[in-house]
Amino acid sequence: MHPAFSVIFLTTLIGAGQGLFLALFGAEALGLLGVLPAPSSEFLALGSVLALVFLVLGLVASFFHLGRPERAWRTATKWRTSWLSREVIVLPAFMGLVFLYGAAHWFGVNPALGTLPGEYPILATMLLGSLGALLAVVLYVTTAMIYACIKFLQEWHSPLTVVNYTVLGAASGFTLAAAYSAWAGVPLVTFTATIAVVLTLLGLATRVASLVRNSRIKAKSTVQTAIGVKHPRIQQKSQGFMGGSFNTREFFHHMSAAFLRAMKWIFLLGAFVIPALLLAIVLVTRIDPVGVLIAAFVIQYLGLVAERWFFFAQANHPQNIYYQSVG
Amino acid sequence: MTQLALVIDLNVCVGCHACVTSCKEWNTSGDAGPLVDQNPYDADPTGTFFNRVQSFEVGEYPNTETVHFPKSCLHCEEPPCVPVCPTGASYKRESDGIVLVDYDKCIGCKYCSWACPYGVREVDAESKVMTKCTLCVDRIYNEELPEWDRKPACVRACPTNARLYGDIHDPESVVSKAIREAGGYQLMPEWGSKPANHYLPRRKTQLTIREDEVERADNPLKIDSQLPKPGQEEPSLDDVTSW
């Protein structure tokens, strides 16, 4: 497939935003339970703003993918059948909850809505946060299923696609949360950086698993099934036109195999190895973490942009069988 | 239920591209607006087409065969492009099975083109919406045309009659008979999309001439043998001068 930067930025930006929100909510919940030092409302409110910035930027990027963005509201109508429609519903709903969660913390409006057994109060922010965390995970699934549900894009049609979108997005979000806590001087760096390392290494494992799976794929469609002639030796002599067309532009990356291989190593280093090392350095040394963690996030984000580029470029659409030779 | 479709006879198609130009001409002149061409007389020309003819060489030189292969939307009975559409712009008509795009609802997200294994949907560069073969829905029900002309433009244009058009759910239609009797098949059956359009395979067409068909076996008055025949070894210019 041709990697479209609008979709690359959409998926990587909202993935980081969702992960950051999961980190904020996780820190607040564990703070209430007394496991972690409770973060201040101001920290959580500003963090929500940061998450919203990523989500809004992702949403803006997605509009560049549309030919007719003024009709984008129509996309919410076919949620019964279309994963894209489901994503379009879940993304604004999630953004709304992040906004409410941040606003509740910013204005200090946090009434207890009831009590759980054991005298635990049900705080408004915990309710909003739980719903937000649920939608964050649902949003990972809907985003990934847009790709995973197309069965003839065999590189995408796998549960690993959903796992990777979730783990990689959450990893970058927790790295962002670590950088943000370090910058804000909040003692949550160890918590967020530890989870970020775990998620980054888990993401490395699942992404490598999908690379291995994809390298072994046997294409179900061949030129024989494409034109229905059973002879083993068929060569295209003409695709029917000499110039380009939508078919020759949209479904191929137009890069060399060497470029693709280089991209693979760049994203393996950038999205996983270097950020994991930087996070580990922060965890085991007494180095000033702010600069290192910001660098870790920026490198991991760029690495994920490369990862997403590769994700699209690697998918080989069966329609390409019909466009093997100009004439 | 009706399922209108094309049946394309690969044994007859000569690859003349008449269906391509006729399709482009009809569909660029319709109510839905033009199928835009960009740089038509310049370097890198490109444009929107609903129908293409491709050519494939089968076999190894010198024992090869050329297969000309017209390709347009197959109006699948289980169209994978329809359920993925987030707006409902892409739909399959209940009444006749034609897969269409509502150009007023389409947002141009290209997702349906990703979800079509055949690559028959194209975003128009100017209208920015997804376009595709409509099976000339504006011809086949067009009461301003004489009844014999209410067929897709590609079918009307084909000089060798390689394109048949009809209802594949009606067992007595010309297309159903062709599928049944001439080995009609579907493209990429592995994806379960059940294309409505079918293709008829190349066939061996051999003409065997036996000797008694050239010289009458029953030759009652022995007339044939009275004709002068050149000797086996004699040189001859051709059949006429050798008489």
Interface residues (C-beta under 8 A of the other chain):
Chain A: M1 H65 L66 G67 R68 P69 R71 A72 R74 T75 A76 T77 K78 T81 S82 W83 L84 S85 V88 I146 C149 I150 K151 F152 L153 K220 S221 V223 T225 A226 I227 G228 V229 H231 R233 I234 Q235 Q236 K237 S238 Q239 G240 F241 M242 G243 G244 S245 F246 N247 E250 F251 H317 P318 Q319 N320 Y322 Y323
Chain B: H17 V20 N39 D44 P45 T46 G47 T48 F49 R52 V53 Q54 S55 F56 E57 V58 G59 E60 T66 V67 F69 K71 P80 V82 P83 V84 C85 P86 T87 G88 A89 K105 C106 I107 G108 C109 K110 Y111 S113 W114 A115 C116 P117 Y118 G119 R121 E122 V123 K128 V129 Y185 Q186 L187 M188 P189 E190 W191 Y199 P201 R202
